[in-house]
Amino acid sequence: MKVQQCPQIGVGAVVFKDNKILLVKRKNPPAKNQWAIPGGRLQLGETLREACQREILEETGINIKVGELIYTFEVIERRADGQILFHYVILDFLADYLSGTAIPGDDAIEVGWFSPQDIKSLDINLYTKKLLKEKLHFYRKGA
């Protein structure tokens, strides 16, 4: 695995349709095999909103209109010897569903629309869980 030389910028989108949220089961680290909101890395020359739109389409087949920025956080993962494996600065946006059928794309094993009840049984990424609880009040363990 290639070690990063500088932090990477990532974007994600919180997309709702019929009171359900769009989630993907991640194919790659970090958070491999866990459920999370869809997203990915910013490419050179791309705006944050363009990256968000592109990544959601690539990962899920869903077209969105990107709205307001709602959450920012960092992910820094190190090996046992302290060497940095990943350093991401991630910006998550609210987004409106426009069209498309949810199908797993390049970085997703599975994709689906989930209600608050549905997500209780999923292995959800820590950062996605925090976003859903603190910012959206969508996830309530045991509720």
Backbone as JSON Lines, residues from 0, in Angstrom:
{"i":0,"aa":"M","n":[0.84,-1.18,0.0],"ca":[0.0,0.0,0.0],"c":[0.88,1.24,0.0]}
{"i":1,"aa":"K","n":[0.57,2.18,-0.88],"ca":[1.32,3.42,-1.0],"c":[1.03,4.33,0.2]}
{"i":2,"aa":"V","n":[2.09,4.86,0.8],"ca":[1.94,5.76,1.94],"c":[1.74,7.18,1.42]}
{"i":3,"aa":"Q","n":[0.79,7.9,2.01],"ca":[0.51,9.28,1.61],"c":[1.65,10.2,2.01]}
{"i":4,"aa":"Q","n":[1.92,11.18,1.16],"ca":[2.95,12.18,1.44],"c":[2.36,13.46,2.03]}
{"i":5,"aa":"C","n":[1.07,13.68,1.83],"ca":[0.4,14.86,2.37],"c":[-1.08,14.53,2.57]}
{"i":6,"aa":"P","n":[-1.79,15.31,3.38],"ca":[-3.21,15.03,3.59],"c":[-4.0,15.1,2.28]}
{"i":7,"aa":"Q","n":[-5.02,14.27,2.18],"ca":[-5.92,14.25,1.04],"c":[-7.24,14.89,1.44]}
{"i":8,"aa":"I","n":[-7.91,15.53,0.49],"ca":[-9.22,16.11,0.74],"c":[-10.28,15.16,0.23]}
{"i":9,"aa":"G","n":[-11.23,14.84,1.09],"ca":[-12.33,13.97,0.72],"c":[-13.66,14.69,0.89]}
{"i":10,"aa":"V","n":[-14.65,14.23,0.13],"ca":[-16.0,14.78,0.23],"c":[-16.99,13.64,0.38]}
{"i":11,"aa":"G","n":[-18.11,13.93,1.01],"ca":[-19.19,12.96,1.14],"c":[-20.52,13.66,1.03]}
{"i":12,"aa":"A","n":[-21.56,12.86,0.77],"ca":[-22.9,13.45,0.65],"c":[-23.9,12.67,1.47]}
{"i":13,"aa":"V","n":[-24.73,13.41,2.19],"ca":[-25.86,12.84,2.91],"c":[-27.07,13.06,2.01]}
{"i":14,"aa":"V","n":[-27.58,11.95,1.48],"ca":[-28.69,12.0,0.53],"c":[-29.88,11.27,1.13]}
{"i":15,"aa":"F","n":[-31.03,11.94,1.18],"ca":[-32.26,11.33,1.67],"c":[-33.25,11.17,0.53]}
{"i":16,"aa":"K","n":[-34.01,10.08,0.6],"ca":[-35.12,9.84,-0.34],"c":[-36.17,9.04,0.42]}
{"i":17,"aa":"D","n":[-37.4,9.53,0.44],"ca":[-38.49,8.85,1.14],"c":[-38.13,8.54,2.59]}
{"i":18,"aa":"N","n":[-37.53,9.5,3.29],"ca":[-37.14,9.38,4.69],"c":[-36.12,8.28,4.94]}
{"i":19,"aa":"K","n":[-35.34,7.94,3.93],"ca":[-34.26,6.97,4.06],"c":[-32.96,7.62,3.59]}
{"i":20,"aa":"I","n":[-31.85,7.16,4.16],"ca":[-30.54,7.71,3.83],"c":[-29.78,6.74,2.93]}
{"i":21,"aa":"L","n":[-29.02,7.3,2.01],"ca":[-28.2,6.51,1.1],"c":[-26.87,6.17,1.77]}
{"i":22,"aa":"L","n":[-26.57,4.87,1.87],"ca":[-25.31,4.41,2.46],"c":[-24.64,3.41,1.53]}
{"i":23,"aa":"V","n":[-23.31,3.34,1.63],"ca":[-22.54,2.35,0.87],"c":[-21.73,1.5,1.84]}
{"i":24,"aa":"K","n":[-21.53,0.24,1.48],"ca":[-20.6,-0.61,2.2],"c":[-19.26,-0.48,1.48]}
{"i":25,"aa":"R","n":[-18.26,0.05,2.19],"ca":[-16.99,0.42,1.58],"c":[-16.17,-0.79,1.15]}
{"i":26,"aa":"K","n":[-15.59,-0.68,-0.04],"ca":[-14.76,-1.75,-0.6],"c":[-13.3,-1.61,-0.18]}
{"i":27,"aa":"N","n":[-12.87,-0.38,0.13],"ca":[-11.46,-0.1,0.4],"c":[-11.27,0.59,1.74]}
{"i":28,"aa":"P","n":[-10.05,0.49,2.31],"ca":[-9.74,1.23,3.53],"c":[-9.68,2.73,3.24]}
{"i":29,"aa":"P","n":[-9.83,3.58,4.24],"ca":[-10.2,3.23,5.61],"c":[-11.68,2.83,5.7]}
{"i":30,"aa":"A","n":[-12.02,2.16,6.78],"ca":[-13.39,1.69,7.05],"c":[-13.87,0.64,6.05]}
{"i":31,"aa":"K","n":[-12.96,-0.17,5.55],"ca":[-13.31,-1.24,4.61],"c":[-14.36,-2.15,5.25]}
{"i":32,"aa":"N","n":[-15.37,-2.53,4.45],"ca":[-16.47,-3.42,4.85],"c":[-17.43,-2.79,5.85]}
{"i":33,"aa":"Q","n":[-17.33,-1.51,6.09],"ca":[-18.29,-0.82,6.96],"c":[-19.19,0.06,6.1]}
{"i":34,"aa":"W","n":[-20.36,0.35,6.64],"ca":[-21.32,1.22,5.96],"c":[-20.98,2.68,6.26]}
{"i":35,"aa":"A","n":[-21.13,3.53,5.26],"ca":[-20.82,4.96,5.39],"c":[-21.61,5.74,4.35]}
{"i":36,"aa":"I","n":[-21.63,7.05,4.52],"ca":[-22.2,7.86,3.44],"c":[-21.23,7.77,2.25]}
{"i":37,"aa":"P","n":[-21.74,7.87,1.03],"ca":[-20.85,7.78,-0.13],"c":[-20.0,9.03,-0.29]}
{"i":38,"aa":"G","n":[-18.83,8.84,-0.88],"ca":[-17.94,9.97,-1.13],"c":[-16.59,9.5,-1.62]}
{"i":39,"aa":"G","n":[-15.67,10.43,-1.72],"ca":[-14.33,10.09,-2.2],"c":[-13.44,11.31,-2.25]}
{"i":40,"aa":"R","n":[-12.36,11.19,-3.0],"ca":[-11.33,12.22,-3.02],"c":[-11.56,13.29,-4.1]}
{"i":41,"aa":"L","n":[-11.15,14.48,-3.74],"ca":[-11.15,15.61,-4.65],"c":[-10.04,15.42,-5.68]}
{"i":42,"aa":"Q","n":[-10.35,15.72,-6.94],"ca":[-9.34,15.66,-8.0],"c":[-8.87,17.07,-8.32]}
{"i":43,"aa":"L","n":[-7.66,17.17,-8.85],"ca":[-7.08,18.45,-9.19],"c":[-7.98,19.21,-10.16]}
{"i":44,"aa":"G","n":[-8.27,20.47,-9.85],"ca":[-9.09,21.31,-10.71],"c":[-10.58,21.19,-10.47]}
{"i":45,"aa":"E","n":[-10.99,20.34,-9.56],"ca":[-12.4,20.1,-9.27],"c":[-12.82,20.91,-8.05]}
{"i":46,"aa":"T","n":[-14.03,21.46,-8.08],"ca":[-14.56,22.1,-6.87],"c":[-15.04,21.01,-5.92]}
{"i":47,"aa":"L","n":[-15.25,21.38,-4.67],"ca":[-15.75,20.42,-3.69],"c":[-17.1,19.85,-4.12]}
{"i":48,"aa":"R","n":[-17.97,20.71,-4.61],"ca":[-19.31,20.27,-5.01],"c":[-19.26,19.38,-6.26]}
{"i":49,"aa":"E","n":[-18.38,19.71,-7.2],"ca":[-18.21,18.85,-8.38],"c":[-17.7,17.47,-7.98]}
{"i":50,"aa":"A","n":[-16.74,17.44,-7.06],"ca":[-16.2,16.16,-6.59],"c":[-17.29,15.34,-5.9]}
{"i":51,"aa":"C","n":[-18.09,15.99,-5.1],"ca":[-19.17,15.32,-4.39],"c":[-20.16,14.7,-5.38]}
{"i":52,"aa":"Q","n":[-20.57,15.48,-6.34],"ca":[-21.51,15.0,-7.36],"c":[-20.94,13.81,-8.12]}
{"i":53,"aa":"R","n":[-19.68,13.92,-8.55],"ca":[-19.02,12.85,-9.31],"c":[-18.88,11.59,-8.47]}
{"i":54,"aa":"E","n":[-18.41,11.73,-7.24],"ca":[-18.18,10.56,-6.39],"c":[-19.48,9.81,-6.08]}
{"i":55,"aa":"I","n":[-20.55,10.53,-5.82],"ca":[-21.81,9.86,-5.5],"c":[-22.32,9.12,-6.73]}
{"i":56,"aa":"L","n":[-22.21,9.71,-7.89],"ca":[-22.61,9.03,-9.13],"c":[-21.75,7.79,-9.37]}
{"i":57,"aa":"E","n":[-20.44,7.9,-9.2],"ca":[-19.54,6.76,-9.42],"c":[-19.8,5.62,-8.44]}
{"i":58,"aa":"E","n":[-20.03,5.95,-7.18],"ca":[-20.2,4.92,-6.15],"c":[-21.59,4.32,-6.1]}
{"i":59,"aa":"T","n":[-22.6,5.09,-6.52],"ca":[-23.98,4.64,-6.28],"c":[-24.9,4.68,-7.49]}
{"i":60,"aa":"G","n":[-24.53,5.36,-8.56],"ca":[-25.43,5.52,-9.7],"c":[-26.5,6.58,-9.49]}
{"i":61,"aa":"I","n":[-26.38,7.36,-8.42],"ca":[-27.38,8.37,-8.07],"c":[-26.89,9.77,-8.46]}
{"i":62,"aa":"N","n":[-27.76,10.53,-9.11],"ca":[-27.49,11.94,-9.44],"c":[-28.03,12.81,-8.31]}
{"i":63,"aa":"I","n":[-27.22,13.77,-7.88],"ca":[-27.6,14.63,-6.76],"c":[-27.38,16.09,-7.1]}
{"i":64,"aa":"K","n":[-28.02,16.95,-6.29],"ca":[-27.72,18.38,-6.28],"c":[-27.1,18.65,-4.91]}
{"i":65,"aa":"V","n":[-25.87,19.1,-4.9],"ca":[-25.14,19.3,-3.66],"c":[-25.61,20.58,-2.97]}
{"i":66,"aa":"G","n":[-25.89,20.46,-1.68],"ca":[-26.36,21.59,-0.88],"c":[-25.29,22.09,0.07]}
{"i":67,"aa":"E","n":[-25.7,22.37,1.3],"ca":[-24.81,23.02,2.26],"c":[-23.83,22.04,2.91]}
{"i":68,"aa":"L","n":[-22.69,22.59,3.3],"ca":[-21.68,21.86,4.06],"c":[-22.21,21.67,5.47]}
{"i":69,"aa":"I","n":[-22.21,20.41,5.96],"ca":[-22.78,20.18,7.29],"c":[-21.8,19.57,8.29]}
{"i":70,"aa":"Y","n":[-20.66,19.07,7.83],"ca":[-19.78,18.35,8.75],"c":[-18.37,18.3,8.18]}
{"i":71,"aa":"T","n":[-17.38,18.53,9.03],"ca":[-15.98,18.36,8.63],"c":[-15.26,17.57,9.71]}
{"i":72,"aa":"F","n":[-14.32,16.74,9.29],"ca":[-13.54,15.97,10.25],"c":[-12.26,15.47,9.59]}
{"i":73,"aa":"E","n":[-11.36,14.95,10.42],"ca":[-10.11,14.38,9.94],"c":[-10.06,12.9,10.27]}
{"i":74,"aa":"V","n":[-9.41,12.14,9.41],"ca":[-9.11,10.74,9.68],"c":[-7.61,10.57,9.52]}
{"i":75,"aa":"I","n":[-6.95,10.19,10.61],"ca":[-5.52,9.9,10.56],"c":[-5.33,8.49,11.11]}
{"i":76,"aa":"E","n":[-4.87,7.59,10.26],"ca":[-4.61,6.22,10.69],"c":[-3.12,5.94,10.54]}
{"i":77,"aa":"R","n":[-2.57,5.3,11.59],"ca":[-1.13,4.99,11.62],"c":[-0.9,3.49,11.73]}
{"i":78,"aa":"R","n":[0.25,3.07,11.23],"ca":[0.68,1.69,11.43],"c":[1.19,1.56,12.86]}
{"i":79,"aa":"A","n":[1.48,0.33,13.28],"ca":[1.99,0.09,14.63],"c":[3.29,0.85,14.9]}
{"i":80,"aa":"D","n":[4.11,1.06,13.85],"ca":[5.37,1.77,14.02],"c":[5.22,3.29,13.97]}
{"i":81,"aa":"G","n":[3.98,3.77,13.84],"ca":[3.7,5.2,13.84],"c":[3.62,5.84,12.47]}
{"i":82,"aa":"Q","n":[4.03,5.13,11.44],"ca":[3.96,5.69,10.08],"c":[2.5,5.91,9.68]}
{"i":83,"aa":"I","n":[2.24,7.04,9.05],"ca":[0.87,7.38,8.66],"c":[0.46,6.61,7.42]}
{"i":84,"aa":"L","n":[-0.68,5.92,7.53],"ca":[-1.27,5.21,6.39],"c":[-2.22,6.12,5.63]}
{"i":85,"aa":"F","n":[-3.09,6.81,6.37],"ca":[-4.1,7.68,5.78],"c":[-4.16,8.98,6.57]}
{"i":86,"aa":"H","n":[-4.31,10.07,5.87],"ca":[-4.63,11.35,6.5],"c":[-5.58,12.06,5.55]}
{"i":87,"aa":"Y","n":[-6.85,12.07,5.92],"ca":[-7.89,12.7,5.12],"c":[-8.52,13.84,5.9]}
{"i":88,"aa":"V","n":[-8.81,14.92,5.21],"ca":[-9.67,15.99,5.71],"c":[-10.95,15.85,4.9]}
{"i":89,"aa":"I","n":[-12.06,15.58,5.58],"ca":[-13.29,15.23,4.88],"c":[-14.37,16.28,5.15]}
{"i":90,"aa":"L","n":[-15.04,16.66,4.07],"ca":[-16.13,17.64,4.13],"c":[-17.4,16.96,3.63]}
{"i":91,"aa":"D","n":[-18.41,16.91,4.48],"ca":[-19.67,16.27,4.12],"c":[-20.75,17.32,3.86]}
{"i":92,"aa":"F","n":[-21.51,17.08,2.8],"ca":[-22.56,17.99,2.35],"c":[-23.92,17.32,2.41]}
{"i":93,"aa":"L","n":[-24.96,18.12,2.65],"ca":[-26.32,17.64,2.4],"c":[-26.52,17.69,0.89]}
{"i":94,"aa":"A","n":[-27.31,16.77,0.37],"ca":[-27.56,16.76,-1.07],"c":[-28.98,16.3,-1.34]}
{"i":95,"aa":"D","n":[-29.54,16.82,-2.42],"ca":[-30.88,16.42,-2.85],"c":[-30.78,15.31,-3.88]}
{"i":96,"aa":"Y","n":[-31.59,14.28,-3.71],"ca":[-31.69,13.21,-4.7],"c":[-32.36,13.79,-5.95]}
{"i":97,"aa":"L","n":[-31.76,13.54,-7.12],"ca":[-32.35,13.98,-8.38],"c":[-32.89,12.81,-9.19]}
{"i":98,"aa":"S","n":[-32.05,11.78,-9.39],"ca":[-32.47,10.64,-10.2],"c":[-31.49,9.48,-10.03]}
{"i":99,"aa":"G","n":[-31.89,8.34,-10.56],"ca":[-31.01,7.18,-10.58],"c":[-31.48,6.07,-9.66]}
{"i":100,"aa":"T","n":[-30.97,4.89,-9.94],"ca":[-31.23,3.7,-9.13],"c":[-29.94,3.33,-8.42]}
{"i":101,"aa":"A","n":[-30.03,3.07,-7.12],"ca":[-28.84,2.78,-6.33],"c":[-28.23,1.43,-6.72]}
{"i":102,"aa":"I","n":[-27.02,1.49,-7.28],"ca":[-26.26,0.27,-7.61],"c":[-24.81,0.5,-7.18]}
{"i":103,"aa":"P","n":[-24.15,-0.53,-6.64],"ca":[-22.77,-0.34,-6.19],"c":[-21.83,-0.05,-7.36]}
{"i":104,"aa":"G","n":[-20.99,0.95,-7.16],"ca":[-20.04,1.33,-8.2],"c":[-18.62,0.96,-7.83]}
{"i":105,"aa":"D","n":[-17.68,1.81,-8.23],"ca":[-16.26,1.48,-8.15],"c":[-15.72,1.21,-6.75]}
{"i":106,"aa":"D","n":[-16.13,1.94,-5.75],"ca":[-15.59,1.78,-4.4],"c":[-16.59,1.21,-3.4]}
{"i":107,"aa":"A","n":[-17.68,0.64,-3.88],"ca":[-18.73,0.14,-2.99],"c":[-18.98,-1.35,-3.22]}
{"i":108,"aa":"I","n":[-19.14,-2.08,-2.13],"ca":[-19.53,-3.49,-2.21],"c":[-21.04,-3.58,-2.36]}
{"i":109,"aa":"E","n":[-21.74,-2.76,-1.56],"ca":[-23.2,-2.71,-1.57],"c":[-23.62,-1.25,-1.42]}
{"i":110,"aa":"V","n":[-24.86,-0.98,-1.81],"ca":[-25.43,0.35,-1.64],"c":[-26.91,0.18,-1.37]}
{"i":111,"aa":"G","n":[-27.48,1.08,-0.56],"ca":[-28.91,0.99,-0.29],"c":[-29.44,2.21,0.43]}
{"i":112,"aa":"W","n":[-30.77,2.25,0.49],"ca":[-31.49,3.3,1.22],"c":[-31.95,2.71,2.54]}
{"i":113,"aa":"F","n":[-31.67,3.4,3.66],"ca":[-31.94,2.84,4.98],"c":[-32.68,3.83,5.87]}
{"i":114,"aa":"S","n":[-33.66,3.31,6.61],"ca":[-34.39,4.1,7.61],"c":[-33.59,4.08,8.91]}
{"i":115,"aa":"P","n":[-33.96,4.93,9.89],"ca":[-33.29,4.86,11.18],"c":[-33.38,3.47,11.81]}
{"i":116,"aa":"Q","n":[-34.51,2.79,11.61],"ca":[-34.66,1.42,12.14],"c":[-33.71,0.46,11.44]}
{"i":117,"aa":"D","n":[-33.59,0.58,10.12],"ca":[-32.74,-0.31,9.33],"c":[-31.28,-0.25,9.76]}
{"i":118,"aa":"I","n":[-30.78,0.94,10.06],"ca":[-29.35,1.08,10.27],"c":[-28.87,0.52,11.61]}
{"i":119,"aa":"K","n":[-29.79,0.2,12.5],"ca":[-29.4,-0.36,13.8],"c":[-28.62,-1.67,13.65]}
{"i":120,"aa":"S","n":[-28.93,-2.42,12.61],"ca":[-28.28,-3.72,12.43],"c":[-27.02,-3.65,11.55]}
{"i":121,"aa":"L","n":[-26.66,-2.46,11.08],"ca":[-25.51,-2.32,10.19],"c":[-24.24,-1.97,10.97]}
{"i":122,"aa":"D","n":[-23.1,-2.42,10.46],"ca":[-21.8,-2.02,10.99],"c":[-21.44,-0.68,10.34]}
{"i":123,"aa":"I","n":[-21.79,0.4,11.02],"ca":[-21.62,1.74,10.46],"c":[-20.3,2.35,10.91]}
{"i":124,"aa":"N","n":[-19.61,2.95,9.97],"ca":[-18.36,3.65,10.22],"c":[-18.55,4.66,11.35]}
{"i":125,"aa":"L","n":[-17.56,4.77,12.23],"ca":[-17.61,5.66,13.39],"c":[-17.96,7.1,13.02]}
{"i":126,"aa":"Y","n":[-17.34,7.62,11.96],"ca":[-17.56,9.01,11.57],"c":[-18.96,9.22,11.0]}
{"i":127,"aa":"T","n":[-19.45,8.25,10.25],"ca":[-20.82,8.34,9.73],"c":[-21.81,8.28,10.87]}
{"i":128,"aa":"K","n":[-21.57,7.4,11.83],"ca":[-22.45,7.29,13.0],"c":[-22.5,8.61,13.77]}
{"i":129,"aa":"K","n":[-21.34,9.22,13.95],"ca":[-21.27,10.5,14.66],"c":[-22.04,11.58,13.9]}
{"i":130,"aa":"L","n":[-21.86,11.63,12.59],"ca":[-22.59,12.58,11.75],"c":[-24.1,12.37,11.88]}
{"i":131,"aa":"L","n":[-24.54,11.14,11.76],"ca":[-25.98,10.84,11.83],"c":[-26.56,11.18,13.19]}
{"i":132,"aa":"K","n":[-25.82,10.92,14.26],"ca":[-26.31,11.2,15.62],"c":[-26.29,12.7,15.93]}
{"i":133,"aa":"E","n":[-25.13,13.31,15.76],"ca":[-24.93,14.68,16.25],"c":[-25.5,15.76,15.34]}
{"i":134,"aa":"K","n":[-25.39,15.58,14.06],"ca":[-25.81,16.63,13.13],"c":[-27.21,16.43,12.58]}
{"i":135,"aa":"L","n":[-27.6,15.17,12.4],"ca":[-28.88,14.9,11.74],"c":[-29.9,14.25,12.66]}
{"i":136,"aa":"H","n":[-29.47,13.79,13.84],"ca":[-30.36,13.12,14.8],"c":[-31.12,11.97,14.12]}
{"i":137,"aa":"F","n":[-30.42,11.29,13.22],"ca":[-31.03,10.22,12.42],"c":[-30.8,8.85,13.05]}
{"i":138,"aa":"Y","n":[-29.71,8.71,13.76],"ca":[-29.32,7.41,14.31],"c":[-29.44,7.46,15.82]}
{"i":139,"aa":"R","n":[-30.2,6.53,16.37],"ca":[-30.34,6.45,17.83],"c":[-30.19,4.99,18.23]}
{"i":140,"aa":"K","n":[-29.06,4.66,18.83],"ca":[-28.81,3.28,19.24],"c":[-29.87,2.87,20.25]}
{"i":141,"aa":"G","n":[-30.49,1.75,19.98],"ca":[-31.49,1.22,20.89],"c":[-32.86,1.87,20.78]}
{"i":142,"aa":"A","n":[-32.98,2.86,19.93],"ca":[-34.28,3.56,19.82],"c":[-35.23,2.81,18.91]}
